[in-house]
Amino acid sequence: MADDRDSTIRLQLDLAPNQPGLLEGLDTWLRLGLLSEAQVRDLCQAQLSCHLPPQVAPALASGRSSTIAPDPALPNATNPFIDPEASVAAAAEEIGESITDFTPTE
């Protein structure tokens, strides 16, 4: 008869990280409830990932300044996603018209 005090089973697998079907198998075990999301995440972070070297911004690597000069063709450009109403008003002001309605006139 099995001992009810210790209801966990310890399972050790020796697999190559590049084994075909490894991720599919982990997904299957996850769907079957044999592994939790946290266990899969921990396993993948510990065994199936590597650290990337820090990247240097291209402008800084070449010694040039990282600031971008504004385009002279767009002297009063505004970001329409920050304040769409201000963007429409600025565009209307630039062309010398006031926009009061977006429906075409007949």
Biopython code that builds the backbone (N, CA, C, O; Angstrom):
import numpy as np
from Bio.PDB.StructureBuilder import StructureBuilder

atoms = [
    (1, "MET", "N", (0.837, -1.180, 0.000)),
    (1, "MET", "CA", (0.000, 0.000, 0.000)),
    (1, "MET", "C", (0.878, 1.239, 0.000)),
    (1, "MET", "O", (1.911, 1.268, 0.669)),
    (2, "ALA", "N", (0.482, 2.253, -0.737)),
    (2, "ALA", "CA", (1.266, 3.472, -0.856)),
    (2, "ALA", "C", (1.128, 4.327, 0.399)),
    (2, "ALA", "O", (0.082, 4.334, 1.048)),
    (3, "ASP", "N", (2.178, 5.034, 0.724)),
    (3, "ASP", "CA", (2.186, 5.919, 1.876)),
    (3, "ASP", "C", (1.527, 7.240, 1.490)),
    (3, "ASP", "O", (2.009, 7.916, 0.582)),
    (4, "ASP", "N", (0.441, 7.625, 2.154)),
    (4, "ASP", "CA", (-0.309, 8.835, 1.820)),
    (4, "ASP", "C", (0.394, 10.122, 2.275)),
    (4, "ASP", "O", (0.030, 11.213, 1.839)),
    (5, "ARG", "N", (1.391, 9.996, 3.142)),
    (5, "ARG", "CA", (2.078, 11.191, 3.632)),
    (5, "ARG", "C", (2.933, 11.847, 2.551)),
    (5, "ARG", "O", (3.085, 13.068, 2.556)),
    (6, "ASP", "N", (3.484, 11.086, 1.645)),
    (6, "ASP", "CA", (4.339, 11.631, 0.590)),
    (6, "ASP", "C", (3.670, 11.369, -0.756)),
    (6, "ASP", "O", (3.895, 10.327, -1.371)),
    (7, "SER", "N", (2.840, 12.321, -1.218)),
    (7, "SER", "CA", (2.070, 12.109, -2.434)),
    (7, "SER", "C", (2.715, 12.730, -3.671)),
    (7, "SER", "O", (2.071, 12.817, -4.717)),
    (8, "THR", "N", (3.951, 13.155, -3.576)),
    (8, "THR", "CA", (4.621, 13.727, -4.744)),
    (8, "THR", "C", (5.553, 12.705, -5.373)),
    (8, "THR", "O", (6.104, 11.835, -4.697)),
    (9, "ILE", "N", (5.713, 12.829, -6.668)),
    (9, "ILE", "CA", (6.635, 11.967, -7.408)),
    (9, "ILE", "C", (7.726, 12.859, -7.968)),
    (9, "ILE", "O", (7.447, 13.842, -8.654)),
    (10, "ARG", "N", (8.964, 12.515, -7.675)),
    (10, "ARG", "CA", (10.097, 13.265, -8.206)),
    (10, "ARG", "C", (10.527, 12.577, -9.485)),
    (10, "ARG", "O", (10.773, 11.371, -9.511)),
    (11, "LEU", "N", (10.613, 13.374, -10.558)),
    (11, "LEU", "CA", (10.953, 12.845, -11.869)),
    (11, "LEU", "C", (12.122, 13.634, -12.422)),
    (11, "LEU", "O", (12.066, 14.862, -12.490)),
    (12, "GLN", "N", (13.167, 12.952, -12.812)),
    (12, "GLN", "CA", (14.330, 13.613, -13.391)),
    (12, "GLN", "C", (14.487, 13.123, -14.831)),
    (12, "GLN", "O", (14.508, 11.921, -15.098)),
    (13, "LEU", "N", (14.597, 14.082, -15.750)),
    (13, "LEU", "CA", (14.772, 13.762, -17.160)),
    (13, "LEU", "C", (16.079, 14.349, -17.647)),
    (13, "LEU", "O", (16.431, 15.475, -17.295)),
    (14, "ASP", "N", (16.795, 13.593, -18.450)),
    (14, "ASP", "CA", (18.012, 14.091, -19.074)),
    (14, "ASP", "C", (17.715, 14.267, -20.554)),
    (14, "ASP", "O", (17.653, 13.297, -21.309)),
    (15, "LEU", "N", (17.529, 15.538, -20.962)),
    (15, "LEU", "CA", (17.180, 15.867, -22.337)),
    (15, "LEU", "C", (18.125, 16.934, -22.865)),
    (15, "LEU", "O", (18.629, 17.764, -22.109)),
    (16, "ALA", "N", (18.355, 16.904, -24.151)),
    (16, "ALA", "CA", (19.123, 17.966, -24.788)),
    (16, "ALA", "C", (18.184, 19.146, -25.029)),
    (16, "ALA", "O", (17.038, 18.941, -25.428)),
    (17, "PRO", "N", (18.645, 20.380, -24.795)),
    (17, "PRO", "CA", (17.781, 21.538, -24.980)),
    (17, "PRO", "C", (17.277, 21.696, -26.417)),
    (17, "PRO", "O", (16.240, 22.320, -26.643)),
    (18, "ASN", "N", (18.000, 21.138, -27.384)),
    (18, "ASN", "CA", (17.591, 21.270, -28.776)),
    (18, "ASN", "C", (16.803, 20.046, -29.262)),
    (18, "ASN", "O", (16.609, 19.868, -30.464)),
    (19, "GLN", "N", (16.357, 19.219, -28.341)),
    (19, "GLN", "CA", (15.597, 18.021, -28.697)),
    (19, "GLN", "C", (14.281, 18.422, -29.353)),
    (19, "GLN", "O", (13.528, 19.226, -28.805)),
    (20, "PRO", "N", (14.005, 17.854, -30.538)),
    (20, "PRO", "CA", (12.733, 18.174, -31.199)),
    (20, "PRO", "C", (11.563, 17.735, -30.321)),
    (20, "PRO", "O", (11.576, 16.646, -29.747)),
    (21, "GLY", "N", (10.573, 18.582, -30.227)),
    (21, "GLY", "CA", (9.389, 18.234, -29.452)),
    (21, "GLY", "C", (9.478, 18.569, -27.983)),
    (21, "GLY", "O", (8.512, 18.339, -27.255)),
    (22, "LEU", "N", (10.597, 19.104, -27.508)),
    (22, "LEU", "CA", (10.730, 19.413, -26.086)),
    (22, "LEU", "C", (9.699, 20.454, -25.650)),
    (22, "LEU", "O", (9.006, 20.266, -24.650)),
    (23, "LEU", "N", (9.602, 21.541, -26.394)),
    (23, "LEU", "CA", (8.648, 22.585, -26.019)),
    (23, "LEU", "C", (7.207, 22.098, -26.174)),
    (23, "LEU", "O", (6.341, 22.438, -25.368)),
    (24, "GLU", "N", (6.960, 21.308, -27.208)),
    (24, "GLU", "CA", (5.625, 20.744, -27.399)),
    (24, "GLU", "C", (5.277, 19.812, -26.241)),
    (24, "GLU", "O", (4.143, 19.812, -25.764)),
    (25, "GLY", "N", (6.237, 19.028, -25.792)),
    (25, "GLY", "CA", (6.018, 18.128, -24.659)),
    (25, "GLY", "C", (5.750, 18.892, -23.376)),
    (25, "GLY", "O", (4.873, 18.514, -22.600)),
    (26, "LEU", "N", (6.506, 19.973, -23.144)),
    (26, "LEU", "CA", (6.255, 20.798, -21.962)),
    (26, "LEU", "C", (4.859, 21.399, -22.021)),
    (26, "LEU", "O", (4.161, 21.464, -21.009)),
    (27, "ASP", "N", (4.453, 21.841, -23.213)),
    (27, "ASP", "CA", (3.114, 22.401, -23.382)),
    (27, "ASP", "C", (2.042, 21.342, -23.096)),
    (27, "ASP", "O", (1.022, 21.635, -22.473)),
    (28, "THR", "N", (2.280, 20.128, -23.552)),
    (28, "THR", "CA", (1.325, 19.039, -23.298)),
    (28, "THR", "C", (1.223, 18.754, -21.804)),
    (28, "THR", "O", (0.122, 18.606, -21.274)),
    (29, "TRP", "N", (2.353, 18.679, -21.131)),
    (29, "TRP", "CA", (2.337, 18.429, -19.684)),
    (29, "TRP", "C", (1.643, 19.578, -18.953)),
    (29, "TRP", "O", (0.949, 19.364, -17.959)),
    (30, "LEU", "N", (1.838, 20.801, -19.456)),
    (30, "LEU", "CA", (1.173, 21.960, -18.859)),
    (30, "LEU", "C", (-0.334, 21.840, -19.026)),
    (30, "LEU", "O", (-1.080, 22.057, -18.071)),
    (31, "ARG", "N", (-0.795, 21.494, -20.236)),
    (31, "ARG", "CA", (-2.232, 21.347, -20.483)),
    (31, "ARG", "C", (-2.833, 20.194, -19.681)),
    (31, "ARG", "O", (-3.996, 20.261, -19.282)),
    (32, "LEU", "N", (-2.065, 19.156, -19.445)),
    (32, "LEU", "CA", (-2.558, 18.017, -18.661)),
    (32, "LEU", "C", (-2.546, 18.297, -17.158)),
    (32, "LEU", "O", (-3.091, 17.524, -16.370)),
    (33, "GLY", "N", (-1.921, 19.403, -16.772)),
    (33, "GLY", "CA", (-1.855, 19.742, -15.355)),
    (33, "GLY", "C", (-0.726, 19.060, -14.608)),
    (33, "GLY", "O", (-0.678, 19.102, -13.378)),
    (34, "LEU", "N", (0.184, 18.430, -15.340)),
    (34, "LEU", "CA", (1.315, 17.763, -14.697)),
    (34, "LEU", "C", (2.398, 18.761, -14.290)),
    (34, "LEU", "O", (3.191, 18.492, -13.388)),
    (35, "LEU", "N", (2.426, 19.900, -14.953)),
    (35, "LEU", "CA", (3.342, 20.990, -14.613)),
    (35, "LEU", "C", (2.534, 22.272, -14.501)),
    (35, "LEU", "O", (1.516, 22.435, -15.174)),
    (36, "SER", "N", (2.993, 23.183, -13.643)),
    (36, "SER", "CA", (2.346, 24.498, -13.534)),
    (36, "SER", "C", (3.049, 25.471, -14.469)),
    (36, "SER", "O", (4.158, 25.205, -14.932)),
    (37, "GLU", "N", (2.400, 26.602, -14.746)),
    (37, "GLU", "CA", (3.035, 27.626, -15.585)),
    (37, "GLU", "C", (4.336, 28.104, -14.956)),
    (37, "GLU", "O", (5.320, 28.337, -15.657)),
    (38, "ALA", "N", (4.339, 28.248, -13.642)),
    (38, "ALA", "CA", (5.550, 28.708, -12.948)),
    (38, "ALA", "C", (6.687, 27.697, -13.125)),
    (38, "ALA", "O", (7.837, 28.093, -13.318)),
    (39, "GLN", "N", (6.378, 26.396, -13.061)),
    (39, "GLN", "CA", (7.418, 25.375, -13.246)),
    (39, "GLN", "C", (7.979, 25.415, -14.670)),
    (39, "GLN", "O", (9.189, 25.305, -14.869)),
    (40, "VAL", "N", (7.096, 25.572, -15.653)),
    (40, "VAL", "CA", (7.553, 25.638, -17.050)),
    (40, "VAL", "C", (8.398, 26.892, -17.255)),
    (40, "VAL", "O", (9.457, 26.830, -17.880)),
    (41, "ARG", "N", (7.939, 28.029, -16.733)),
    (41, "ARG", "CA", (8.679, 29.285, -16.872)),
    (41, "ARG", "C", (10.058, 29.181, -16.213)),
    (41, "ARG", "O", (11.061, 29.584, -16.801)),
    (42, "ASP", "N", (10.104, 28.641, -14.995)),
    (42, "ASP", "CA", (11.383, 28.488, -14.295)),
    (42, "ASP", "C", (12.328, 27.560, -15.057)),
    (42, "ASP", "O", (13.516, 27.852, -15.195)),
    (43, "LEU", "N", (11.799, 26.451, -15.547)),
    (43, "LEU", "CA", (12.614, 25.508, -16.308)),
    (43, "LEU", "C", (13.173, 26.166, -17.571)),
    (43, "LEU", "O", (14.358, 26.041, -17.880)),
    (44, "CYS", "N", (12.306, 26.862, -18.288)),
    (44, "CYS", "CA", (12.743, 27.507, -19.535)),
    (44, "CYS", "C", (13.755, 28.615, -19.276)),
    (44, "CYS", "O", (14.722, 28.753, -20.025)),
    (45, "GLN", "N", (13.549, 29.403, -18.231)),
    (45, "GLN", "CA", (14.501, 30.465, -17.907)),
    (45, "GLN", "C", (15.842, 29.897, -17.473)),
    (45, "GLN", "O", (16.892, 30.442, -17.812)),
    (46, "ALA", "N", (15.809, 28.800, -16.722)),
    (46, "ALA", "CA", (17.050, 28.221, -16.201)),
    (46, "ALA", "C", (17.785, 27.381, -17.238)),
    (46, "ALA", "O", (19.016, 27.384, -17.274)),
    (47, "GLN", "N", (17.045, 26.658, -18.085)),
    (47, "GLN", "CA", (17.693, 25.675, -18.964)),
    (47, "GLN", "C", (17.615, 25.989, -20.456)),
    (47, "GLN", "O", (18.428, 25.487, -21.232)),
    (48, "LEU", "N", (16.654, 26.808, -20.867)),
    (48, "LEU", "CA", (16.436, 27.000, -22.302)),
    (48, "LEU", "C", (16.631, 28.444, -22.756)),
    (48, "LEU", "O", (16.109, 28.838, -23.799)),
    (49, "SER", "N", (17.362, 29.223, -21.999)),
    (49, "SER", "CA", (17.624, 30.604, -22.398)),
    (49, "SER", "C", (19.071, 30.951, -22.077)),
    (49, "SER", "O", (19.743, 30.245, -21.325)),
    (50, "CYS", "N", (19.531, 32.035, -22.654)),
    (50, "CYS", "CA", (20.888, 32.498, -22.376)),
    (50, "CYS", "C", (20.875, 34.019, -22.260)),
    (50, "CYS", "O", (19.957, 34.684, -22.740)),
    (51, "HIS", "N", (21.898, 34.552, -21.621)),
    (51, "HIS", "CA", (22.009, 35.991, -21.454)),
    (51, "HIS", "C", (22.546, 36.601, -22.741)),
    (51, "HIS", "O", (23.480, 36.076, -23.348)),
    (52, "LEU", "N", (21.952, 37.707, -23.148)),
    (52, "LEU", "CA", (22.427, 38.422, -24.328)),
    (52, "LEU", "C", (23.421, 39.490, -23.893)),
    (52, "LEU", "O", (23.258, 40.091, -22.831)),
    (53, "PRO", "N", (24.446, 39.733, -24.701)),
    (53, "PRO", "CA", (25.378, 40.801, -24.349)),
    (53, "PRO", "C", (24.681, 42.153, -24.475)),
    (53, "PRO", "O", (23.794, 42.311, -25.313)),
    (54, "PRO", "N", (25.068, 43.126, -23.657)),
    (54, "PRO", "CA", (24.434, 44.442, -23.756)),
    (54, "PRO", "C", (24.762, 45.078, -25.104)),
    (54, "PRO", "O", (25.890, 44.983, -25.588)),
    (55, "GLN", "N", (23.772, 45.722, -25.702)),
    (55, "GLN", "CA", (23.989, 46.368, -26.984)),
    (55, "GLN", "C", (24.264, 47.846, -26.771)),
    (55, "GLN", "O", (23.669, 48.488, -25.906)),
    (56, "VAL", "N", (25.170, 48.369, -27.571)),
    (56, "VAL", "CA", (25.500, 49.785, -27.526)),
    (56, "VAL", "C", (24.735, 50.469, -28.652)),
    (56, "VAL", "O", (24.700, 49.969, -29.777)),
    (57, "ALA", "N", (24.126, 51.602, -28.353)),
    (57, "ALA", "CA", (23.393, 52.336, -29.382)),
    (57, "ALA", "C", (24.352, 52.718, -30.505)),
    (57, "ALA", "O", (25.469, 53.150, -30.219)),
    (58, "PRO", "N", (23.959, 52.575, -31.778)),
    (58, "PRO", "CA", (24.857, 52.860, -32.902)),
    (58, "PRO", "C", (25.428, 54.265, -32.891)),
    (58, "PRO", "O", (26.599, 54.450, -33.225)),
    (59, "ALA", "N", (24.627, 55.273, -32.514)),
    (59, "ALA", "CA", (25.125, 56.646, -32.512)),
    (59, "ALA", "C", (26.202, 56.834, -31.451)),
    (59, "ALA", "O", (27.173, 57.558, -31.668)),
    (60, "LEU", "N", (26.032, 56.186, -30.312)),
    (60, "LEU", "CA", (27.019, 56.314, -29.247)),
    (60, "LEU", "C", (28.292, 55.547, -29.582)),
    (60, "LEU", "O", (29.385, 55.977, -29.213)),
    (61, "ALA", "N", (28.169, 54.426, -30.271)),
    (61, "ALA", "CA", (29.335, 53.632, -30.629)),
    (61, "ALA", "C", (30.214, 54.369, -31.629)),
    (61, "ALA", "O", (31.434, 54.202, -31.623)),
    (62, "SER", "N", (29.606, 55.182, -32.489)),
    (62, "SER", "CA", (30.392, 55.888, -33.498)),
    (62, "SER", "C", (30.929, 57.213, -32.978)),
    (62, "SER", "O", (31.686, 57.888, -33.676)),
    (63, "GLY", "N", (30.549, 57.597, -31.765)),
    (63, "GLY", "CA", (31.054, 58.834, -31.184)),
    (63, "GLY", "C", (30.194, 60.036, -31.525)),
    (63, "GLY", "O", (30.490, 61.137, -31.059)),
    (64, "ARG", "N", (29.143, 59.877, -32.317)),
    (64, "ARG", "CA", (28.272, 60.990, -32.672)),
    (64, "ARG", "C", (27.236, 61.208, -31.580)),
    (64, "ARG", "O", (26.972, 60.322, -30.766)),
    (65, "SER", "N", (26.674, 62.361, -31.576)),
    (65, "SER", "CA", (25.628, 62.682, -30.620)),
    (65, "SER", "C", (24.377, 61.868, -30.939)),
    (65, "SER", "O", (24.099, 61.575, -32.102)),
    (66, "SER", "N", (23.627, 61.507, -29.902)),
    (66, "SER", "CA", (22.429, 60.700, -30.119)),
    (66, "SER", "C", (21.190, 61.558, -30.333)),
    (66, "SER", "O", (20.102, 61.015, -30.521)),
    (67, "THR", "N", (21.323, 62.903, -30.310)),
    (67, "THR", "CA", (20.159, 63.747, -30.534)),
    (67, "THR", "C", (19.879, 63.847, -32.026)),
    (67, "THR", "O", (20.799, 63.856, -32.845)),
    (68, "ILE", "N", (18.623, 63.922, -32.362)),
    (68, "ILE", "CA", (18.209, 63.999, -33.753)),
    (68, "ILE", "C", (17.781, 65.423, -34.046)),
    (68, "ILE", "O", (16.968, 65.993, -33.318)),
    (69, "ALA", "N", (18.322, 65.997, -35.103)),
    (69, "ALA", "CA", (17.966, 67.357, -35.475)),
    (69, "ALA", "C", (16.559, 67.364, -36.066)),
    (69, "ALA", "O", (16.198, 66.447, -36.803)),
    (70, "PRO", "N", (15.760, 68.383, -35.755)),
    (70, "PRO", "CA", (14.417, 68.441, -36.316)),
    (70, "PRO", "C", (14.459, 68.677, -37.820)),
    (70, "PRO", "O", (15.378, 69.312, -38.337)),
    (71, "ASP", "N", (13.475, 68.169, -38.497)),
    (71, "ASP", "CA", (13.371, 68.326, -39.939)),
    (71, "ASP", "C", (12.890, 69.746, -40.237)),
    (71, "ASP", "O", (11.817, 70.130, -39.771)),
    (72, "PRO", "N", (13.653, 70.543, -41.002)),
    (72, "PRO", "CA", (13.233, 71.920, -41.277)),
    (72, "PRO", "C", (11.939, 71.989, -42.087)),
    (72, "PRO", "O", (11.266, 73.020, -42.066)),
    (73, "ALA", "N", (11.579, 70.934, -42.790)),
    (73, "ALA", "CA", (10.331, 70.938, -43.557)),
    (73, "ALA", "C", (9.117, 70.838, -42.640)),
    (73, "ALA", "O", (8.001, 71.114, -43.082)),
    (74, "LEU", "N", (9.298, 70.453, -41.385)),
    (74, "LEU", "CA", (8.215, 70.329, -40.425)),
    (74, "LEU", "C", (8.476, 71.210, -39.205)),
    (74, "LEU", "O", (8.720, 70.691, -38.116)),
    (75, "PRO", "N", (8.430, 72.541, -39.369)),
    (75, "PRO", "CA", (8.808, 73.408, -38.251)),
    (75, "PRO", "C", (7.860, 73.346, -37.061)),
    (75, "PRO", "O", (8.302, 73.498, -35.922)),
    (76, "ASN", "N", (6.566, 73.127, -37.293)),
    (76, "ASN", "CA", (5.612, 73.142, -36.189)),
    (76, "ASN", "C", (4.928, 71.792, -36.016)),
    (76, "ASN", "O", (3.745, 71.733, -35.678)),
    (77, "ALA", "N", (5.655, 70.724, -36.243)),
    (77, "ALA", "CA", (5.050, 69.392, -36.154)),
    (77, "ALA", "C", (4.672, 69.081, -34.715)),
    (77, "ALA", "O", (5.415, 69.391, -33.783)),
    (78, "THR", "N", (3.508, 68.466, -34.546)),
    (78, "THR", "CA", (3.065, 68.033, -33.227)),
    (78, "THR", "C", (2.724, 66.561, -33.296)),
    (78, "THR", "O", (2.433, 66.035, -34.370)),
    (79, "ASN", "N", (2.759, 65.905, -32.174)),
    (79, "ASN", "CA", (2.417, 64.493, -32.110)),
    (79, "ASN", "C", (0.904, 64.375, -31.979)),
    (79, "ASN", "O", (0.354, 64.781, -30.955)),
    (80, "PRO", "N", (0.203, 63.827, -32.991)),
    (80, "PRO", "CA", (-1.256, 63.750, -32.928)),
    (80, "PRO", "C", (-1.776, 62.768, -31.885)),
    (80, "PRO", "O", (-2.950, 62.817, -31.520)),
    (81, "PHE", "N", (-0.913, 61.879, -31.404)),
    (81, "PHE", "CA", (-1.352, 60.891, -30.430)),
    (81, "PHE", "C", (-1.355, 61.437, -29.011)),
    (81, "PHE", "O", (-2.034, 60.897, -28.138)),
    (82, "ILE", "N", (-0.609, 62.491, -28.781)),
    (82, "ILE", "CA", (-0.577, 63.088, -27.444)),
    (82, "ILE", "C", (-1.828, 63.940, -27.224)),
    (82, "ILE", "O", (-2.526, 63.767, -26.225)),
    (83, "ASP", "N", (-2.114, 64.856, -28.150)),
    (83, "ASP", "CA", (-3.284, 65.717, -28.037)),
    (83, "ASP", "C", (-3.850, 65.922, -29.434)),
    (83, "ASP", "O", (-3.454, 66.866, -30.118)),
    (84, "PRO", "N", (-4.768, 65.062, -29.878)),
    (84, "PRO", "CA", (-5.275, 65.146, -31.242)),
    (84, "PRO", "C", (-5.936, 66.478, -31.557)),
    (84, "PRO", "O", (-5.810, 66.973, -32.678)),
    (85, "GLU", "N", (-6.642, 67.075, -30.592)),
    (85, "GLU", "CA", (-7.315, 68.352, -30.840)),
    (85, "GLU", "C", (-6.299, 69.454, -31.106)),
    (85, "GLU", "O", (-6.501, 70.276, -32.001)),
    (86, "ALA", "N", (-5.209, 69.485, -30.343)),
    (86, "ALA", "CA", (-4.172, 70.492, -30.550)),
    (86, "ALA", "C", (-3.507, 70.301, -31.901)),
    (86, "ALA", "O", (-3.125, 71.275, -32.551)),
    (87, "SER", "N", (-3.365, 69.058, -32.327)),
    (87, "SER", "CA", (-2.741, 68.771, -33.611)),
    (87, "SER", "C", (-3.604, 69.292, -34.750)),
    (87, "SER", "O", (-3.080, 69.884, -35.693)),
    (88, "VAL", "N", (-4.915, 69.085, -34.683)),
    (88, "VAL", "CA", (-5.826, 69.566, -35.721)),
    (88, "VAL", "C", (-5.844, 71.085, -35.734)),
    (88, "VAL", "O", (-5.837, 71.700, -36.800)),
    (89, "ALA", "N", (-5.867, 71.690, -34.557)),
    (89, "ALA", "CA", (-5.875, 73.149, -34.468)),
    (89, "ALA", "C", (-4.586, 73.729, -35.043)),
    (89, "ALA", "O", (-4.618, 74.742, -35.741)),
    (90, "ALA", "N", (-3.453, 73.093, -34.751)),
    (90, "ALA", "CA", (-2.175, 73.589, -35.272)),
    (90, "ALA", "C", (-2.125, 73.466, -36.790)),
    (90, "ALA", "O", (-1.601, 74.352, -37.465)),
    (91, "ALA", "N", (-2.664, 72.376, -37.334)),
    (91, "ALA", "CA", (-2.678, 72.187, -38.786)),
    (91, "ALA", "C", (-3.573, 73.232, -39.442)),
    (91, "ALA", "O", (-3.216, 73.774, -40.488)),
    (92, "ALA", "N", (-4.718, 73.522, -38.854)),
    (92, "ALA", "CA", (-5.630, 74.519, -39.410)),
    (92, "ALA", "C", (-5.011, 75.903, -39.353)),
    (92, "ALA", "O", (-5.153, 76.693, -40.286)),
    (93, "GLU", "N", (-4.328, 76.194, -38.265)),
    (93, "GLU", "CA", (-3.671, 77.486, -38.104)),
    (93, "GLU", "C", (-2.582, 77.670, -39.156)),
    (93, "GLU", "O", (-2.394, 78.766, -39.684)),
    (94, "GLU", "N", (-1.873, 76.598, -39.451)),
    (94, "GLU", "CA", (-0.789, 76.650, -40.418)),
    (94, "GLU", "C", (-1.285, 76.986, -41.820)),
    (94, "GLU", "O", (-0.627, 77.722, -42.556)),
    (95, "ILE", "N", (-2.443, 76.447, -42.187)),
    (95, "ILE", "CA", (-2.948, 76.715, -43.536)),
    (95, "ILE", "C", (-3.865, 77.935, -43.556)),
    (95, "ILE", "O", (-4.373, 78.306, -44.614)),
    (96, "GLY", "N", (-4.082, 78.563, -42.402)),
    (96, "GLY", "CA", (-4.860, 79.787, -42.340)),
    (96, "GLY", "C", (-6.358, 79.566, -42.347)),
    (96, "GLY", "O", (-7.096, 80.489, -42.691)),
    (97, "GLU", "N", (-6.830, 78.426, -41.996)),
    (97, "GLU", "CA", (-8.261, 78.142, -41.940)),
    (97, "GLU", "C", (-8.616, 77.606, -40.568)),
    (97, "GLU", "O", (-7.770, 77.072, -39.850)),
    (98, "SER", "N", (-9.854, 77.756, -40.225)),
    (98, "SER", "CA", (-10.304, 77.136, -38.983)),
    (98, "SER", "C", (-11.210, 75.969, -39.345)),
    (98, "SER", "O", (-12.115, 76.106, -40.168)),
    (99, "ILE", "N", (-10.970, 74.868, -38.750)),
    (99, "ILE", "CA", (-11.761, 73.673, -39.022)),
    (99, "ILE", "C", (-12.828, 73.589, -37.943)),
    (99, "ILE", "O", (-12.520, 73.475, -36.757)),
    (100, "THR", "N", (-14.085, 73.647, -38.368)),
    (100, "THR", "CA", (-15.167, 73.586, -37.399)),
    (100, "THR", "C", (-15.968, 72.308, -37.517)),
    (100, "THR", "O", (-16.633, 71.899, -36.565)),
    (101, "ASP", "N", (-15.912, 71.665, -38.694)),
    (101, "ASP", "CA", (-16.676, 70.451, -38.903)),
    (101, "ASP", "C", (-15.924, 69.575, -39.881)),
    (101, "ASP", "O", (-15.284, 70.075, -40.807)),
    (102, "PHE", "N", (-15.998, 68.275, -39.681)),
    (102, "PHE", "CA", (-15.276, 67.360, -40.569)),
    (102, "PHE", "C", (-16.167, 66.780, -41.656)),
    (102, "PHE", "O", (-15.733, 65.902, -42.402)),
    (103, "THR", "N", (-17.399, 67.252, -41.759)),
    (103, "THR", "CA", (-18.258, 66.776, -42.832)),
    (103, "THR", "C", (-18.096, 67.674, -44.041)),
    (103, "THR", "O", (-17.926, 68.883, -43.883)),
    (104, "PRO", "N", (-18.144, 67.118, -45.252)),
    (104, "PRO", "CA", (-17.966, 67.938, -46.449)),
    (104, "PRO", "C", (-19.149, 68.878, -46.641)),
    (104, "PRO", "O", (-20.292, 68.537, -46.341)),
    (105, "THR", "N", (-18.845, 70.076, -47.152)),
    (105, "THR", "CA", (-19.899, 71.030, -47.444)),
    (105, "THR", "C", (-20.411, 70.812, -48.853)),
    (105, "THR", "O", (-19.678, 70.349, -49.726)),
    (106, "GLU", "N", (-21.668, 71.146, -49.069)),
    (106, "GLU", "CA", (-22.259, 70.943, -50.390)),
    (106, "GLU", "C", (-22.320, 72.218, -51.168)),
    (106, "GLU", "O", (-22.791, 72.226, -52.305)),
]
sb = StructureBuilder()
sb.init_structure("model")
sb.init_model(0)
sb.init_chain("A")
sb.init_seg("    ")
for serial, (resi, resn, name, xyz) in enumerate(atoms, 1):
    if name == "N":
        sb.init_residue(resn, " ", resi, " ")
    sb.init_atom(name, np.array(xyz, "f"), 0.0, 1.0, " ", f" {name:<3s}", serial, name[0])
structure = sb.get_structure()
